[in-house]
Structure formats: structure tokens, C-alpha cells
Amino acid sequence: MSSLSATIQEVFNEPSCAKNQNKSEAEKKKGCTKQLQPGGAAGGCAFDGAKIALQPLTDVAHLVHGPIACEGNSWDNRGAKSSGSNLWRTGFTTDINETDVVFGGEKRLFKSIKEIIEKYNPPAVFVYQTCVPAMIGDDIDAVCKAAKEKFGTPVIPINSPGFAGPKNLGNKLAGEAILQHVIGTEEPEYTTPYDINIIGEYNLSGELWQVKPLLDELGIRILACISGDGRYKDVASSHRAKAAMMVCSKAMINVARKMEERYDIPFFEGSFYGIQDSSDSLREIARMLIERGADPELMDRTEALIEREEAKAWAAIAKYKPRFKDKKVLLITGGVKSWSVVAALQEAGLELVGTSVKKSTKEDKERIKELMGQDAHMIDDMTPREMYKMLKDAKADIMLSGGRSQFIALKAAMPWLDINQERHHAYMGYVGMVKLVEEIDKALYNPIWEQVRKPAPWDNPANNWQNRAIAQMEAEAAALAADPVAAEKARRAKKICNCKSVDLGTIEDAIKAHGLTTVEGVKAHTNASGGCGACSGRIEEIFEALGVAGAPVPADPVLAEAARRAKKVCNCKSVDVGAIEDAVRAGASNLAEVTARTAAASGCGKCGERIEEMLDVLVAPPGAPVTLVAAE
């Protein structure tokens, strides 16, 4: 397992990861080994994450080496769609048994690969390692290599046993596998200056098909989508693209970053959820292609298409806005959707009372603040009980979430709409925005809600279970409000790290007693974040609440200056304070000139205001020295 450990170490030293960027050099060298500790697979294991990331490749045979339950639990769990082959929906497993555990399962794996190739003749076979064969030492790399040499078909090992860590780690291990064994192994039939890759898009409910016609109209070719509705050959030849759009950075940042390093394919993170985000992403794709050699008239055609599609979308949703007046939404999702869907809902005229950030990155949270304001209600870990009370108190009129939360809304007799991968409607692009608005309207005004809110003839409204539950919660809240000591005790008792059962008070005490300034320091003293690591963001928020910096300020003035200059200003293009100061010294005096020299503000554009503020300080009269900017 040493090679797996090395791959995990490399994955979690990802330079483009915001968490790693905020670490000291000493902490970076330690790596992120917590994913290998017990509890790391809570909420979905690494195998599950790898299967989710790659199964939407439609013409590949996906073979799970392990007990049959691993394949059964992971089969078609993403709701992706295919415009061609349906081979990806066929479940293949070696179904190892007790005998294989004793004598090894490598021969069974080789025979399974042989049978698949002879019966289905796929362009490639992906072999997924699971816990049991990994623990008994089955070498899937060697078996896959032997099978490829024997049958002449690419057989790709996906080394992501469930015990390695959480689902997100599996996403990245899958990315490492295709980087090592697939991407760059074939050449496309032809290339154009308009070829792009879309990374981290899974074509849920056919969403990609709502955007592809727009790109087709502009003459932009999706050379490869990794992995929704993808084909093996397309991914294998994706190294010839001119630019890339990354949809889900938490899952596939390593693929986008390494393709930029190896094949000089620049990328940006964008979203096709909502009208404005769809337009911004189309503009950014056009801009990047023009930079790489496409005809500049592409931007004119893009603007014309955007103007037409925006007008159609706004006209289609205009009739719903009066019906959405004063309607409030509770959004329980995560990752890129925690901010991309926010923008779409705001465009529809809905008010958000909160959005979950449990699976969101630091950049996701910053985007939420930009959209909802600095006081945005970001829910890190709302209990079902709290969610129920929020809905029942009519603080929200509808909840948008995944299937696991739907029963809370139904118990509260409140409308609910599926926004996660199990949904049956596509919400991406301009057409998708209109569909989202239509579905929210149907859910809000469905006459069933009026009926289910009426008490049953035999029910005592004053003493039903809902009212008893709410009364109990209100009594508990009133008791805490009347007793500051009990309230403080309850606040400190709130669990921050569920894996290791570490509460808020324990972490606060450790920070104050030991002068801690990093998550790693808290982990060393309390074991918090020593399981799945999902609580790291909450610990960083505790630092902020206590007024403690997330990292110590270097005592060495040279290091302090380096740290100040390294502060990121534009996350999309990874442009720091130093680069902007250097651009001003070289003659840049306004935002357009800074963008031309550094590419800052050429992504989502949200950092433009920050750069303007810097320019107010930096741009001095001729001959005057450039004033340094304090890193915020």
C-alpha cells in the first residue's frame, strides 16, 4: 500500500487547494495524513468517490474488484445521462468470496477482465480496488498491466479502497488514475482553436445537453467532458484542448491543475447555474480561447448569443417573480452548489434564509458572502431538529436539498425540491434556470400543502406530536435564555468534531491555553479534525471568532514581506498582492491595465473592486514611490 499512501500524500499536498495555501511550509511537509485514520470514510468512502467521478464515462466497462455489495451500493448513484453507449450502466464485479480472501483474488480479477473484453469489447476497462482485496494484498496494477498486454485493451487500475478516506479523496484518486493512465495516451482525429475541456461535470439529468447547443452555435467544441457523457477516446486525447472550465474544484482541482502544468491548458472555475453565471462562463471561455489563438470575433458572437438567451430567460421567469415575492428558501446542499444555486435563486426573486456549507471550500464561502453579504447565514451542520423548527416557524417557505433531507420538510408540511444528484430535472444554463423557477413554483403552490396542514378529524391540534416537539424546543430555548450559565455550558458543549467527539469548549480552551494558531495545532492538542477532517472549516471559524489569526506572523521581516506579497487577491487566476504591485511598478495604472498584465479579475471578476481599492493606494503621482498594500 506504499504507492497508495504516496499518491494520497501527493493529492493532499495539492498546491491549488486553499487549505494548503494557508499552511506554513512545515505543515505542508507533514501532508494531510488524517484521511487514513478511522472515521475518514464517514459520509461516503474513497471507493464511492472514485466510482462517482468516473462512472459517467459511458463506453467504459467499470469493474469493481470486491464483494458484490460494493458494486450494488455504488451502481448508478449519480443520475448521469448518456447520449450514446449504455455500457456504463452495466454492473461488473468480481464478487470475491471467502476462498479468494484466503488464496487471493488476482486470478478471479484477470478472468473477469478477460470475460468483459471478449463479450463487450469496450475501448477500456476501469478496475476499482475496494477494501477487502486491498487488505489481502491483491496487486490490481500488476493484473491490469498483464491484461492489457494479453488482450490489447487498456485496463486502468483505480486504486481507491474505501478505507483510504472520504468520498472527496476518492474523487481525486480517480483523477490521478486518469492523469497517469488515460489522458495523453491517444490523439484526436483533428484539433481546432475552439477545443475545450469541461472538468468535474457529470451531466446529471442531462444538464450538459442544455449548455452544449450554445457552445455548438459558437463553434466551440467540447473535446472532452470529464466525465459526464464522456467517451474514453475523448478523455485520452483531452490533452490537446486549448482551455478548460472546471465545474467542481473540490473533486477535480488536481486534474485541472496538472493538465495546465503538463499540457499548457489554462483553466477557470465557473458555473452554468443561473443567468448571470452562465453568461460569465461563456464570456470567460471565449476570452481564454481568443488568448490561445481563436478569432477575436468569437467574443462578438458570444455577446450576441448571451443577449438573446438572457432576454428569453428573463422573459420566461418574469411571470413568476410576483408569485415569489417575500418567499424564503432554505438551501441545504454543498460544494459548488452552495454558491452557484444561490445566484440563480436570487435572480428568480427569492430570499435565502440560509445555505449549507458543510462540503464547501473556503472559496465557496467567500463567494456566498459576495452574493448574500458578509452576514450571510451559512449553515455548517444544522441538526434535523433545528431544520424542522426553522421550516415550521415559517422562517422558510420551501427547502431545496438532497433526498436525505426531504422527510424533514415533509414532516413540517412544507414544500421541498430536490437540488442534488437524484433529481429528475436539469437546472443548468438559461433553459435550466427557467426550469428551476417552474419547479419551485409548482412545489410552492401545490394544493396538497393546504390539505396536509389541516389537522385530521381525530387529531387534537393542541396536543399533536408536531406541537409537542416545538413546545419542547421552545421551552429548552427559553430555559437557556433565562440562565446565562446554562446557555454558556450548552454553547461550549456543541460538537465540532463528530468523529473524535470534541466540543467547542475543549477547542477554545486549547487555543487559549497553548496559543494555538492553526488547525494542525488544535488537532495535536485535542484530536479534533483527526477523523474525516470535515470540521477543519469550523475550527478556522473558531479562530476568527476568538480573534486569532489562522497562521503565525513570521518574526523575520523578509518572511513577513514574502507572506504579505503572497496574499491572494484573485483566486480564479491565482494572482497575489505582489504580482499586482509589480504590475503597477511596471506602469499599470487602472484595472484594465492590471488585468492585461496579470490576468487578475479576468475570471469571475469579483476581485475587481478589491483591485480598484489597491490602485487607490498604489497609483502615485509621477516620480513618487509605490506604497505597499497591507494584506487583509
C-alpha positions in Angstrom: 0.0 0.0 0.0 3.0 2.3 -0.1 2.2 3.5 -3.6 -1.3 4.3 -2.5 0.0 6.2 0.6 2.3 8.2 -1.7 -0.5 9.1 -4.1 -2.7 10.2 -1.2 0.2 12.3 0.2 0.6 14.0 -3.2 -3.1 14.5 -3.7 -3.5 16.3 -0.3 -0.4 18.5 -1.0 -2.4 20.0 -3.9 -0.9 23.5 -4.5 -4.2 24.9 -5.8 -6.0 23.8 -2.6 -6.9 26.9 -0.5 -6.3 25.0 2.7 -2.8 24.1 1.7 -2.1 27.7 0.6 -2.8 28.8 4.2 -0.4 26.4 5.8 3.1 27.1 6.9 6.0 25.3 5.0 6.5 23.0 7.9 2.8 22.0 7.9 2.9 21.5 4.1 5.7 19.0 4.5 3.6 17.0 7.0 1.0 16.5 4.4 -2.7 15.6 5.1 -2.5 12.1 6.5 -5.7 12.4 8.5 -7.7 10.8 5.7 -6.1 7.4 6.5 -7.4 7.5 10.1 -10.6 5.7 11.4 -13.7 7.7 10.7 -12.3 9.1 7.4 -14.9 7.3 5.3 -17.9 8.8 7.2 -20.4 10.1 4.6 -19.1 8.1 1.7 -15.8 6.3 1.2 -12.9 6.8 -1.3 -14.2 3.9 -3.5 -17.6 5.5 -3.7 -16.0 8.9 -4.6 -13.9 7.3 -7.4 -16.9 5.5 -8.8 -18.9 8.7 -8.8 -16.2 10.6 -10.6 -15.6 8.1 -13.4 -18.7 6.0 -13.9 -20.3 8.7 -16.2 -17.7 7.7 -18.8 -20.3 5.9 -20.9 -18.4 3.5 -23.1 -16.1 2.1 -20.5 -16.6 -1.2 -18.6 -16.5 -0.3 -14.9 -15.3 -3.5 -13.0 -15.4 -3.4 -9.2 -12.9 -5.8 -7.6 -14.5 -6.8 -4.3 -17.7 -8.2 -2.7 -20.9 -7.8 -4.7 -22.3 -5.3 -2.2 -19.7 -2.7 -3.2 -20.9 -2.7 -6.8 -24.6 -2.9 -5.7 -24.3 0.1 -3.4 -22.4 2.3 -5.9 -24.3 1.4 -9.2 -25.9 4.4 -10.9 -25.8 6.5 -7.8 -25.2 9.8 -9.7 -28.2 10.2 -12.0 -25.9 10.9 -15.0 -27.2 10.5 -18.6 -25.6 9.2 -21.8 -26.2 10.2 -25.4 -24.5 7.0 -26.7 -23.4 3.8 -25.1 -25.1 2.4 -22.1 -22.3 0.0 -21.2 -21.5 2.2 -18.1 -24.9 1.2 -16.6 -24.0 -2.5 -16.7 -22.7 -3.6 -13.3 -19.5 -5.6 -13.3 -18.0 -7.1 -10.2 -15.5 -9.9 -9.3 -17.8 -10.9 -6.4 -14.9 -12.2 -4.3 -15.7 -14.8 -1.6 -14.1 -16.3 1.5 -11.8 -18.6 -0.7 -10.5 -15.5 -2.5 -9.7 -13.9 0.8 -7.6 -16.9 1.8 -5.9 -17.6 -1.6 -6.1 -14.1 -3.2 -8.4 -12.7 -5.9 -6.0 -11.8 -8.6 -6.8 -14.8 -10.8 -10.5 -14.1 -10.5 -9.9 -10.5 -11.5 -7.9 -11.5 -14.6 -10.6 -13.9 -15.7 -13.3 -11.2 -15.1 -11.4 -8.7 -17.3 -11.0 -11.4 -20.0 -14.7 -12.2 -20.0 -15.7 -8.5 -20.2 -13.3 -7.8 -23.2 -14.5 -11.0 -25.0 -18.2 -10.3 -24.5 -18.4 -6.5 -24.7 -15.2 -5.3 -26.5 -15.1 -2.0 -24.7 -12.4 0.7 -25.5 -11.2 0.3 -21.9 -11.9 -1.4 -18.6 -11.6 0.5 -15.4 -10.8 -1.7 -12.4 -11.8 -0.3 -9.0 -9.9 -1.5 -5.9 -12.1 -2.0 -2.7 -11.2 -2.6 0.9 -11.1 -6.4 1.1 -8.8 -7.2 -1.9 -6.6 -4.2 -0.9 -6.2 -5.6 2.6 -5.3 -9.1 1.4 -2.7 -7.6 -0.9 -4.2 -8.1 -4.4 -2.0 -6.2 -6.8 -4.5 -4.7 -9.3 -1.8 -2.7 -11.0 0.1 -5.8 -12.0 -3.1 -7.6 -13.1 -4.3 -4.7 -15.2 -0.8 -4.4 -16.8 -0.8 -8.1 -17.6 -4.4 -8.0 -19.0 -3.6 -5.0 -21.2 -0.5 -6.8 -22.7 -2.6 -10.0 -23.2 -5.7 -8.6 -24.7 -4.5 -5.3 -26.2 -7.2 -3.3 -24.5 -6.4 -0.5 -22.0 -7.1 -1.8 -18.4 -6.9 1.1 -15.9 -6.4 0.4 -12.2 -8.3 2.8 -9.9 -6.6 2.4 -6.6 -9.2 3.8 -4.2 -10.1 1.3 -1.5 -12.8 2.7 0.8 -10.7 2.7 4.0 -8.3 5.2 2.4 -10.5 8.0 3.3 -13.6 10.1 2.4 -15.5 10.4 -0.8 -13.7 13.6 -1.8 -10.4 11.8 -1.6 -11.8 9.1 -3.9 -12.7 11.8 -6.5 -9.1 13.0 -6.5 -7.6 9.4 -6.6 -9.8 8.8 -9.7 -8.4 11.9 -11.2 -4.9 10.8 -10.5 -5.6 7.4 -12.2 -6.8 9.0 -15.5 -3.9 11.5 -15.4 -1.5 8.6 -15.1 -3.0 6.1 -17.4 -5.5 7.7 -19.8 -5.0 11.4 -20.5 -2.4 11.9 -23.3 -2.4 8.3 -24.5 -4.3 9.0 -27.7 -4.5 11.8 -30.3 -7.8 13.4 -31.5 -8.7 12.9 -35.2 -8.3 16.7 -35.6 -8.0 19.8 -33.4 -9.4 23.3 -33.7 -8.6 26.6 -31.9 -12.0 26.2 -30.3 -11.5 23.0 -28.4 -12.2 23.0 -24.6 -12.4 20.5 -21.8 -15.1 20.6 -19.1 -13.8 19.1 -15.9 -15.9 18.0 -12.9 -19.2 18.0 -14.8 -21.3 14.8 -14.6 -24.3 15.5 -16.9 -26.8 15.0 -14.1 -30.3 14.7 -15.6 -28.8 15.6 -18.9 -27.7 19.1 -17.8 -24.7 19.3 -20.1 -27.0 19.0 -23.1 -28.7 22.3 -22.1 -25.3 24.1 -22.5 -23.7 22.2 -25.3 -26.1 23.6 -28.0 -24.9 27.1 -27.1 -21.3 26.1 -27.4 -22.0 24.3 -30.7 -23.7 27.5 -32.0 -20.5 29.4 -31.2 -18.3 26.8 -32.9 -16.8 25.8 -29.6 -16.1 22.0 -29.3 -16.2 20.1 -26.1 -13.1 18.0 -26.8 -13.7 16.1 -23.5 -16.1 16.2 -20.6 -14.6 14.6 -17.5 -16.7 12.8 -17.0 -20.4 13.4 -17.8 -21.5 11.7 -21.1 -17.8 11.3 -21.8 -16.0 8.7 -24.0 -12.7 7.0 -23.3 -11.0 8.3 -26.5 -12.2 11.8 -25.8 -10.6 11.8 -22.4 -7.5 10.1 -23.7 -7.0 12.9 -26.2 -8.1 15.7 -24.0 -4.5 17.0 -23.6 -5.0 18.8 -27.0 -7.6 21.2 -25.7 -6.9 25.0 -25.8 -8.7 25.8 -22.5 -10.7 24.2 -19.7 -13.6 25.0 -17.4 -13.7 23.4 -14.0 -17.1 23.0 -12.5 -16.3 21.3 -9.2 -12.9 22.2 -7.8 -13.3 20.2 -4.6 -13.5 17.0 -6.7 -11.2 17.6 -9.7 -8.8 20.5 -8.9 -5.8 18.2 -9.3 -6.8 17.2 -12.8 -7.3 20.8 -14.0 -4.1 22.0 -12.3 -1.9 19.1 -13.6 -3.2 19.4 -17.1 -2.3 23.1 -17.1 1.2 22.2 -15.9 1.8 19.3 -18.3 -0.1 20.4 -21.4 -0.4 24.2 -21.0 -4.2 24.1 -20.8 -5.3 27.2 -18.7 -8.5 26.7 -16.7 -11.0 28.7 -14.7 -13.7 27.7 -12.2 -17.2 28.6 -13.4 -20.8 27.7 -13.2 -23.8 27.4 -15.5 -26.3 27.7 -12.7 -28.3 30.9 -13.1 -28.4 33.5 -15.9 -25.5 35.7 -14.9 -23.2 32.8 -14.1 -24.0 31.2 -17.4 -23.2 34.4 -19.2 -20.0 34.9 -17.3 -18.8 31.4 -18.0 -19.5 31.8 -21.7 -17.6 35.0 -21.8 -14.6 33.5 -20.0 -14.5 30.5 -22.3 -14.5 32.9 -25.3 -11.8 35.1 -23.7 -9.5 32.2 -23.0 -9.9 30.7 -26.5 -9.1 34.1 -28.1 -6.0 34.3 -26.0 -5.0 30.9 -27.3 -5.5 31.8 -31.0 -9.2 31.8 -31.8 -10.6 34.6 -34.0 -11.4 37.7 -31.8 -14.8 37.9 -33.5 -15.8 34.9 -31.2 -16.4 37.5 -28.4 -18.9 39.4 -30.6 -20.8 36.3 -31.4 -20.7 35.3 -27.7 -22.1 38.6 -26.6 -24.9 38.4 -29.2 -25.8 34.9 -28.1 -25.8 36.0 -24.4 -28.0 39.0 -25.2 -30.5 36.7 -26.9 -30.6 34.0 -24.3 -30.7 36.3 -21.4 -33.7 38.2 -22.9 -35.5 34.9 -23.4 -34.8 33.6 -19.9 -35.8 36.9 -18.2 -39.0 37.0 -20.2 -39.8 33.4 -19.2 -39.3 33.9 -15.4 -40.9 37.4 -15.2 -44.4 36.0 -14.6 -43.1 34.0 -11.6 -41.5 36.9 -9.7 -44.7 38.4 -8.3 -45.6 34.9 -7.0 -42.2 34.6 -5.4 -42.5 38.0 -3.6 -41.5 37.5 0.1 -40.9 33.8 -0.4 -38.0 32.4 1.6 -35.7 29.5 0.7 -33.6 27.2 2.9 -30.8 25.7 0.7 -29.2 22.5 2.1 -26.6 21.4 -0.3 -22.8 21.9 -0.5 -19.7 22.4 -2.6 -20.1 24.5 -5.7 -23.9 24.5 -5.5 -23.8 26.3 -2.1 -23.0 29.5 -4.1 -23.9 28.8 -7.7 -27.5 28.0 -6.9 -27.7 31.0 -4.6 -27.2 33.3 -7.5 -29.9 31.5 -9.5 -32.4 31.8 -6.7 -31.7 35.5 -6.2 -32.2 36.1 -9.9 -35.7 34.5 -9.5 -36.6 37.0 -6.8 -36.4 34.5 -3.9 -34.9 35.4 -0.5 -32.4 33.0 1.0 -32.6 32.5 4.8 -29.6 30.2 4.8 -27.3 27.9 2.8 -25.3 24.9 4.0 -21.6 24.9 3.7 -20.7 21.5 5.1 -18.9 20.4 1.9 -17.9 23.8 0.7 -14.4 25.1 0.3 -13.1 28.4 1.7 -13.5 30.0 -1.8 -17.1 28.7 -1.9 -17.8 30.5 1.4 -16.2 33.7 0.1 -18.5 33.6 -3.0 -21.5 33.1 -0.8 -20.6 36.3 1.2 -20.2 38.2 -2.0 -23.7 37.1 -3.1 -25.5 37.3 0.3 -23.5 39.8 2.2 -20.9 39.5 5.0 -23.7 38.5 7.4 -24.9 35.6 5.2 -26.4 32.7 7.3 -24.0 29.9 6.4 -25.1 26.6 8.0 -22.2 24.3 8.7 -24.1 21.5 10.4 -27.8 22.0 11.2 -29.4 19.2 13.0 -32.7 17.7 11.6 -34.4 19.1 14.7 -33.2 22.6 14.1 -34.0 22.3 10.4 -37.6 21.2 11.3 -38.1 24.1 13.6 -36.8 26.6 11.1 -39.3 25.3 8.5 -42.2 25.0 11.0 -41.7 28.6 12.2 -42.2 29.7 8.6 -38.7 31.2 8.5 -38.5 29.4 5.2 -41.3 28.7 2.7 -39.5 25.9 0.8 -36.4 23.8 1.3 -34.1 22.8 -1.6 -31.9 19.9 -0.7 -30.9 16.3 -1.4 -33.1 13.3 -0.9 -31.8 12.6 2.6 -33.3 15.8 4.0 -36.7 15.7 2.2 -38.5 13.9 5.1 -37.8 16.8 7.5 -39.6 19.2 5.1 -42.4 16.7 4.6 -42.8 16.3 8.4 -43.0 20.1 8.7 -45.7 20.0 5.9 -43.5 22.4 3.8 -42.7 22.3 0.1 -39.4 20.6 -0.9 -37.5 20.3 -4.1 -34.6 18.0 -4.9 -31.5 20.0 -5.9 -28.9 17.2 -5.7 -27.8 14.4 -8.0 -31.0 12.3 -7.5 -33.2 15.0 -9.2 -35.1 14.3 -12.4 -34.9 17.8 -13.9 -31.9 19.6 -15.4 -31.2 23.1 -14.0 -28.1 24.2 -15.8 -27.9 27.0 -18.4 -30.5 29.5 -19.4 -33.1 26.8 -20.1 -32.3 25.1 -16.8 -32.8 28.4 -14.9 -36.3 28.7 -16.3 -37.0 25.0 -15.4 -35.8 25.6 -11.8 -38.1 28.5 -11.4 -41.0 26.5 -12.8 -40.4 23.6 -10.4 -40.1 25.9 -7.4 -43.4 27.5 -8.3 -45.0 24.1 -8.7 -43.7 23.0 -5.3 -44.7 26.2 -3.5 -48.3 26.3 -4.9 -49.1 22.6 -5.0 -52.6 22.4 -3.4 -51.5 19.3 -1.4 -49.8 21.5 1.2 -53.1 23.2 2.2 -54.6 19.8 2.7 -51.8 18.2 4.7 -51.6 21.2 7.0 -55.1 20.7 8.1 -55.5 18.6 11.3 -57.1 15.2 10.9 -60.6 14.9 12.3 -59.4 12.7 15.1 -56.3 14.8 15.9 -56.1 17.2 18.8 -54.2 20.2 17.2 -53.2 21.4 20.7 -51.5 18.1 21.5 -50.2 16.6 18.3 -46.6 15.4 18.1 -45.5 18.4 16.0 -46.7 20.9 18.5 -45.3 18.9 21.4 -41.9 18.8 19.7 -41.9 22.5 19.0 -43.1 23.3 22.5 -40.2 21.2 23.9 -37.7 23.1 21.8 -39.1 26.5 22.7 -39.0 25.5 26.4 -35.4 24.5 26.1 -34.5 27.8 24.4 -36.4 29.8 27.0 -34.6 28.0 29.8 -31.3 28.8 28.3 -32.2 32.4 27.7 -33.1 32.7 31.4 -29.9 31.1 32.6 -26.7 32.5 31.2 -24.6 29.9 32.9 -26.6 27.1 31.3 -26.6 28.8 28.0 -22.8 29.1 28.0 -22.5 25.5 29.1 -24.7 24.5 26.1 -22.7 26.6 23.7 -19.4 25.1 24.8 -20.9 21.6 24.6 -21.7 21.9 20.9 -19.9 19.2 19.0 -17.4 20.5 16.5 -15.6 17.2 15.6 -18.1 14.3 15.5 -15.5 11.7 14.5 -13.5 12.3 17.7 -16.3 13.8 19.8 -14.6 17.1 20.5 -16.7 20.0 21.6 -16.4 23.8 21.2 -15.3 24.4 24.7 -12.4 21.9 24.5 -11.1 23.6 21.4 -11.5 27.1 22.8 -9.6 26.1 25.9 -6.8 24.5 23.9 -6.4 27.6 21.7 -6.2 29.9 24.7 -4.0 27.7 26.9 -1.5 26.9 24.2 -1.6 29.9 22.0 -2.7 27.8 19.0 -3.0 29.4 15.6 -3.5 26.5 13.2 -5.9 23.6 12.7 -2.9 21.2 12.9 -2.1 22.7 16.4 -5.7 22.1 17.5 -5.5 18.6 16.2 -2.3 17.9 18.1 -3.8 19.0 21.4 -7.5 17.9 21.1 -7.6 15.3 18.2 -10.3 17.4 16.5 -10.1 17.1 12.7 -8.3 13.8 13.3 -11.1 11.8 11.5 -12.7 12.8 8.2 -11.3 16.3 8.5 -14.7 17.9 7.6 -14.6 20.0 10.8 -11.5 21.9 9.7 -13.5 24.8 8.4 -15.4 25.1 11.7 -12.1 25.2 13.6 -10.9 28.0 11.4 -14.1 29.9 12.1 -13.4 29.4 15.9 -10.1 31.1 15.3 -11.8 34.0 13.6 -14.4 34.3 16.4 -11.6 34.4 19.0 -9.7 37.0 17.0 -6.8 34.6 16.5 -5.0 34.6 13.1 -5.1 31.4 11.1 -1.3 31.3 10.9 1.5 32.9 12.9 3.1 36.1 11.5 6.7 35.4 10.7 9.1 37.3 13.0 11.7 37.6 10.2 10.9 40.8 8.3 11.9 39.1 5.0 9.5 36.3 5.6 6.8 38.8 6.7 7.2 40.7 3.5 7.0 37.5 1.4 3.9 36.4 3.3 2.3 39.9 2.6 3.1 39.7 -1.1 1.8 36.1 -1.4 -1.7 37.0 -0.2 -4.1 36.0 -2.9 -6.2 38.8 -4.5 -7.7 36.9 -7.5 -8.4 33.3 -6.7 -9.6 32.4 -10.2 -6.2 33.3 -11.7 -4.1 32.8 -8.6 -2.8 36.4 -8.6 -1.3 37.7 -5.4 -0.6 41.2 -3.9 3.0 41.1 -5.1 2.1 40.5 -8.7 -0.3 43.5 -8.7 2.3 45.7 -7.1 4.8 44.7 -9.7 2.4 45.4 -12.5 1.8 49.0 -11.1 5.6 49.5 -10.8 5.8 48.4 -14.5 3.3 51.1 -15.5 -0.2 49.7 -14.9 -2.5 52.5 -13.6 -6.0 51.1 -13.9 -7.9 47.9 -13.6 -7.8 47.1 -17.3 -4.0 47.5 -17.4 -3.6 45.3 -14.3 -5.8 42.7 -15.9 -3.8 42.8 -19.1 -0.5 42.3 -17.3 -1.6 39.8 -14.6 -5.0 38.3 -15.8 -6.4 39.3 -12.4 -10.2 40.0 -12.5 -10.5 38.1 -15.8 -12.2 35.2 -14.2 -15.4 35.7 -12.2 -14.5 39.4 -11.9 -15.4 39.6 -8.2 -12.0 40.8 -7.2 -12.2 43.9 -9.4 -13.4 46.1 -6.5 -10.6 44.9 -4.3 -8.0 45.7 -7.0 -9.6 49.2 -7.5 -9.1 49.8 -3.8 -5.4 48.7 -4.1 -4.9 51.0 -7.0 -6.2 53.9 -5.0 -3.3 53.3 -2.6 -0.7 52.1 -5.1 -1.0 54.6 -8.0 1.0 57.6 -7.1 2.0 60.8 -8.9 4.9 60.5 -11.4 8.2 60.0 -9.5 6.6 59.1 -6.2 7.3 55.7 -4.7 4.8 52.9 -4.8 3.0 52.5 -1.5 2.8 48.9 -0.2 -0.6 47.4 0.4 -1.4 45.7 3.7 -2.5 42.1 3.1 -6.0 41.7 4.5 
